Amino acid sequence: MQNTVTKLFNIQYPIVQAGMVWNSGWKLASASSNAGILGLIGAGSMYPDVLRTHIRKCKTATNKPFAVNLPLLYPDIDKHIANIIKYRVPIVFTSAGNPKIWTKHLQEHNIKVVHVVSSAKFAAKAEAAGVDAVVAEGFEAGGHNGQEETTTLCLIPLVKKAVQIPVIAAGGIATGRAMLAAMALGAAGVQIGTRFVASEESSAHEQFKNKVICLSEGDTVLSMKKLIAVRLIKNDFYKQVAAAEARGASNEELALLLGRGRAKKGMFEGDMKEGELEIGQISALLEDIKPAAQIVREIVTEFNEAKKELSSLNDL
């Protein structure tokens, strides 16, 4: 399964395991890379010394390419960049910030740069900044999201039309059929997050994993659009956020409510009531926790089966 994305990252399948805060440590990244896709370490939840440890362990656990996901809104970015360069991480995914700031510097050290966007406008700006590819993330996704609420089905062809560089689809993708659909829309690959949260190697707390595989339609909602849009599971913390937003809370009030360590409290420490629980809509489809390698095999198998089924449409 070779195309522009597999060649860009030197991987077997055009699939990226997303770099999710508190869920994507070195165990998941290395297991994903060993399975033939691109594994990502999520640096958003890490201090520089912690990221350094994860990079070292990942390099020991795999000889395949892996990447670091770097949300640009977090502090210590310069120290993270220094670690990435020092330990020769081959690929960086940036998000939640201006790609112009670090792209050229990283590329000068032979590091490929991919930027995550939620609109065609920002995809074009990322291309102008010189990135090697973009991840176009639809409204269905977990974590930080776009305020425009553009779904993946609409977003991918819009971004494909707007840029010449490879487009990687994200948001609502957890199966081989969804992967095939995204590629039919013009994506050269997919980024998958929620499915890998419910993996054995994910660094998420077991209570969070078990919560994810028990969700139904409508159990998540895009929240905190005034501050930074994020899709949350409807728990007690979400109810506090919804009540604050309903009464017109300011950004400062919402930031105070979010506080420090709220995401860690939920996803990493397992507080299902008061923690911030970020996950995508596609969680309603998930039923079990599996090894990352098995997840990859099932996605690839279903992709190929669906492709064969669609061959019958040739006569239409």
C-alpha positions as CSV (number, residue, x, y, z in Angstrom):
1,M,0.0,0.0,0.0
2,Q,2.5,2.6,-1.2
3,N,1.6,6.3,-1.9
4,T,2.8,9.8,-1.1
5,V,2.2,9.4,2.7
6,T,4.0,6.0,3.0
7,K,6.9,7.4,1.1
8,L,7.0,10.6,3.0
9,F,7.2,8.8,6.4
10,N,8.8,5.6,5.2
11,I,6.0,3.4,6.6
12,Q,4.1,0.4,5.3
13,Y,0.5,1.7,5.6
14,P,-0.8,5.3,5.2
15,I,-2.0,5.4,8.8
16,V,-0.9,7.7,11.6
17,Q,-1.6,7.0,15.3
18,A,-2.6,10.4,16.7
19,G,-0.5,12.1,19.3
20,M,-3.2,12.5,22.0
21,V,-2.6,14.2,25.3
22,W,-2.1,11.7,28.2
23,N,-2.9,8.8,25.9
24,S,0.1,8.6,23.5
25,G,3.3,7.6,25.3
26,W,6.3,5.7,24.0
27,K,4.6,2.3,24.4
28,L,1.8,3.2,22.1
29,A,4.0,5.0,19.6
30,S,6.5,2.2,19.3
31,A,3.9,-0.5,19.1
32,S,2.1,1.5,16.3
33,S,5.3,2.0,14.4
34,N,6.3,-1.6,14.7
35,A,2.9,-2.5,13.2
36,G,3.7,-0.6,10.0
37,I,2.1,2.8,10.6
38,L,3.4,6.0,12.0
39,G,3.4,6.2,15.8
40,L,3.2,9.5,17.6
41,I,4.3,10.6,21.1
42,G,1.9,13.2,22.4
43,A,4.1,15.9,23.9
44,G,1.2,18.1,25.0
45,S,1.1,16.4,28.4
46,M,4.8,16.3,28.9
47,Y,7.5,18.5,30.5
48,P,10.8,18.6,28.4
49,D,12.5,16.0,30.6
50,V,9.5,13.6,30.3
51,L,9.4,14.0,26.5
52,R,13.1,13.3,26.5
53,T,12.6,10.0,28.4
54,H,9.7,9.0,26.1
55,I,11.8,9.6,22.9
56,R,14.7,7.6,24.3
57,K,12.5,4.7,25.2
58,C,10.7,4.8,21.9
59,K,14.0,4.7,20.0
60,T,14.9,1.6,22.1
61,A,11.6,-0.1,21.4
62,T,11.4,0.4,17.7
63,N,13.8,0.9,14.7
64,K,10.9,2.2,12.6
65,P,10.1,5.9,12.1
66,F,8.0,7.6,14.7
67,A,7.0,11.2,15.4
68,V,6.3,13.7,18.1
69,N,3.0,15.7,18.2
70,L,3.7,19.2,19.5
71,P,0.8,21.5,20.3
72,L,2.3,25.0,19.8
73,L,0.2,26.7,22.5
74,Y,1.9,24.8,25.3
75,P,5.0,26.2,27.2
76,D,8.6,25.1,26.8
77,I,8.2,24.6,23.1
78,D,11.8,25.7,22.5
79,K,13.0,23.0,24.9
80,H,10.8,20.4,23.3
81,I,12.3,21.4,19.9
82,A,15.8,21.1,21.2
83,N,15.1,17.6,22.5
84,I,13.5,16.6,19.2
85,I,16.6,17.8,17.3
86,K,19.1,16.3,19.7
87,Y,17.6,12.9,19.6
88,R,16.9,13.0,15.8
89,V,13.2,12.5,15.8
90,P,12.5,12.2,12.0
91,I,9.0,13.7,12.0
92,V,7.1,16.4,13.9
93,F,3.3,17.0,13.9
94,T,2.5,20.6,15.0
95,S,-0.9,21.9,16.0
96,A,-2.8,24.7,17.8
97,G,-0.5,27.5,16.7
98,N,1.4,29.2,13.8
99,P,3.4,26.7,11.7
100,K,5.6,29.5,10.4
101,I,7.5,29.8,13.7
102,W,9.2,26.4,13.8
103,T,8.8,24.7,10.4
104,K,11.9,26.0,8.6
105,H,14.1,25.5,11.7
106,L,13.0,21.8,12.0
107,Q,13.4,21.2,8.3
108,E,16.9,22.6,8.5
109,H,17.6,19.6,10.7
110,N,16.1,17.1,8.2
111,I,12.9,16.8,10.2
112,K,9.6,16.5,8.2
113,V,6.8,18.8,9.5
114,V,3.1,18.1,9.3
115,H,0.6,20.6,10.6
116,V,-2.9,19.9,11.9
117,V,-5.7,22.1,10.5
118,S,-9.5,22.3,10.8
119,S,-10.2,24.4,7.6
120,A,-9.1,24.9,4.1
121,K,-8.0,28.4,4.9
122,F,-5.5,27.2,7.5
123,A,-4.4,24.4,5.3
124,A,-3.4,26.9,2.7
125,K,-1.5,28.9,5.3
126,A,0.3,25.8,6.5
127,E,1.3,25.0,2.9
128,A,2.6,28.6,2.5
129,A,4.6,28.1,5.7
130,G,6.4,25.2,4.0
131,V,5.0,22.1,5.8
132,D,5.4,18.8,4.2
133,A,1.8,17.7,4.7
134,V,-1.3,18.6,6.6
135,V,-3.7,16.7,8.8
136,A,-7.3,17.9,8.0
137,E,-9.2,17.2,11.2
138,G,-13.0,17.2,11.1
139,F,-15.6,18.2,13.8
140,E,-16.0,14.6,14.8
141,A,-12.5,14.4,16.4
142,G,-11.7,14.4,20.0
143,G,-9.2,16.8,21.6
144,H,-8.7,20.3,20.3
145,N,-11.0,21.0,17.4
146,G,-12.1,23.6,14.9
147,Q,-14.7,26.2,15.8
148,E,-16.2,26.0,12.4
149,E,-17.6,22.5,13.1
150,T,-16.8,21.3,9.6
151,T,-17.3,17.6,9.3
152,T,-14.6,15.3,7.9
153,L,-16.8,14.5,4.9
154,C,-16.9,18.2,3.9
155,L,-13.4,19.1,5.1
156,I,-11.3,16.7,3.1
157,P,-12.4,17.7,-0.4
158,L,-12.2,21.3,0.6
159,V,-8.6,21.0,1.8
160,K,-7.6,18.8,-1.1
161,K,-8.8,21.5,-3.4
162,A,-6.9,24.2,-1.5
163,V,-3.4,22.6,-1.3
164,Q,-0.9,20.6,-3.4
165,I,0.8,18.8,-0.5
166,P,-0.4,15.5,0.9
167,V,-3.6,15.6,2.9
168,I,-4.1,13.2,5.9
169,A,-7.7,12.9,7.0
170,A,-8.7,12.8,10.7
171,G,-11.9,12.9,12.7
172,G,-14.4,10.0,12.9
173,I,-12.0,7.4,11.5
174,A,-11.6,4.2,13.3
175,T,-12.1,1.5,10.7
176,G,-10.9,0.4,7.3
177,R,-14.1,1.4,5.7
178,A,-13.8,4.9,7.0
179,M,-10.2,5.0,5.8
180,L,-11.3,4.0,2.3
181,A,-14.0,6.7,2.4
182,A,-11.5,9.4,3.4
183,M,-9.1,8.4,0.6
184,A,-12.0,8.4,-1.9
185,L,-12.5,12.0,-0.9
186,G,-8.9,12.9,-1.7
187,A,-6.9,12.1,1.4
188,A,-3.6,10.3,0.9
189,G,-3.7,8.8,4.4
190,V,-5.6,8.9,7.7
191,Q,-4.8,9.8,11.3
192,I,-6.6,7.8,13.9
193,G,-6.9,8.7,17.6
194,T,-9.9,7.4,19.5
195,R,-9.5,3.8,18.4
196,F,-5.9,3.8,19.7
197,V,-7.0,5.3,23.1
198,A,-8.8,1.9,23.5
199,S,-5.6,0.0,23.0
200,E,-3.5,-2.1,25.5
201,E,-0.5,0.1,25.0
202,S,-2.3,3.5,25.4
203,S,-1.1,5.4,28.5
204,A,-4.7,6.3,29.4
205,H,-6.1,5.1,32.7
206,E,-8.0,1.7,32.5
207,Q,-11.1,3.4,33.8
208,F,-11.0,5.9,30.9
209,K,-10.4,3.2,28.4
210,N,-13.4,1.2,29.7
211,K,-15.5,4.4,29.7
212,V,-14.6,5.0,26.0
213,I,-15.8,1.5,24.9
214,C,-19.1,2.0,26.7
215,L,-20.1,5.3,25.1
216,S,-23.2,5.6,22.9
217,E,-24.2,8.2,20.2
218,G,-24.6,11.6,21.7
219,D,-22.3,11.0,24.8
220,T,-19.7,13.5,23.6
221,V,-20.1,17.2,22.7
222,L,-17.9,20.0,21.4
223,S,-17.3,22.4,24.3
224,M,-15.3,25.5,25.3
225,K,-15.4,27.0,21.9
226,K,-14.7,30.5,23.3
227,L,-11.5,29.2,25.0
228,I,-10.3,26.3,22.9
229,A,-12.7,23.9,21.3
230,V,-12.5,20.4,22.7
231,R,-14.8,17.4,22.5
232,L,-15.7,16.1,25.9
233,I,-17.6,13.1,27.4
234,K,-20.7,14.3,29.3
235,N,-19.6,13.9,32.9
236,D,-19.9,16.1,36.0
237,F,-17.0,18.3,34.8
238,Y,-18.7,18.8,31.4
239,K,-21.9,19.8,33.1
240,Q,-20.0,22.5,35.0
241,V,-18.6,23.7,31.7
242,A,-22.0,23.7,30.0
243,A,-23.6,25.6,32.9
244,A,-20.8,28.2,32.8
245,E,-21.1,28.6,29.0
246,A,-24.9,28.9,29.3
247,R,-24.6,31.9,31.6
248,G,-22.1,33.5,29.3
249,A,-18.9,32.9,31.3
250,S,-15.8,34.8,30.1
251,N,-12.6,33.1,28.8
252,E,-11.0,33.8,32.2
253,E,-13.8,32.0,34.1
254,L,-13.6,29.0,31.7
255,A,-9.8,28.9,32.1
256,L,-10.2,29.0,35.9
257,L,-12.7,26.2,35.7
258,L,-10.5,24.1,33.5
259,G,-7.5,24.8,35.8
260,R,-4.2,22.9,35.7
261,G,-4.2,19.2,35.5
262,R,-7.8,18.6,34.7
263,A,-7.1,16.5,31.6
264,K,-4.5,14.5,33.6
265,K,-7.0,14.0,36.4
266,G,-9.5,12.4,34.0
267,M,-7.6,10.6,31.2
268,F,-4.4,9.6,33.1
269,E,-5.6,9.3,36.7
270,G,-9.0,7.9,36.0
271,D,-11.4,10.4,37.7
272,M,-14.5,9.9,35.5
273,K,-16.5,12.5,37.3
274,E,-14.3,15.6,37.7
275,G,-11.7,15.0,35.0
276,E,-11.6,16.4,31.5
277,L,-12.4,13.4,29.3
278,E,-11.5,14.1,25.6
279,I,-12.6,11.6,23.0
280,G,-14.1,11.5,19.4
281,Q,-17.6,10.8,18.3
282,I,-16.5,7.5,16.8
283,S,-16.1,6.1,20.3
284,A,-19.7,5.0,20.1
285,L,-18.6,2.4,17.6
286,L,-15.9,0.8,19.8
287,E,-16.5,-2.2,21.9
288,D,-13.2,-3.6,23.1
289,I,-9.6,-2.8,24.1
290,K,-7.0,-4.5,21.9
291,P,-3.2,-4.5,21.1
292,A,-2.3,-1.7,18.7
293,A,-0.9,-4.3,16.2
294,Q,-4.3,-6.1,16.1
295,I,-6.1,-2.8,15.6
296,V,-3.8,-2.0,12.6
297,R,-4.3,-5.5,11.1
298,E,-8.1,-5.2,11.4
299,I,-8.2,-1.7,9.8
300,V,-6.0,-2.8,6.9
301,T,-8.0,-6.0,6.4
302,E,-11.3,-4.2,6.4
303,F,-9.9,-1.5,4.0
304,N,-8.9,-4.2,1.5
305,E,-12.2,-6.1,1.8
306,A,-14.2,-2.9,1.4
307,K,-12.1,-2.0,-1.7
308,K,-13.0,-5.3,-3.3
309,E,-16.7,-4.9,-2.5
310,L,-16.7,-1.5,-4.2
311,S,-15.3,-3.0,-7.4
312,S,-18.8,-4.2,-8.1
313,L,-19.7,-0.5,-8.7
314,N,-17.7,-0.4,-11.8
315,D,-20.7,-1.3,-13.9
316,L,-22.8,1.7,-12.7
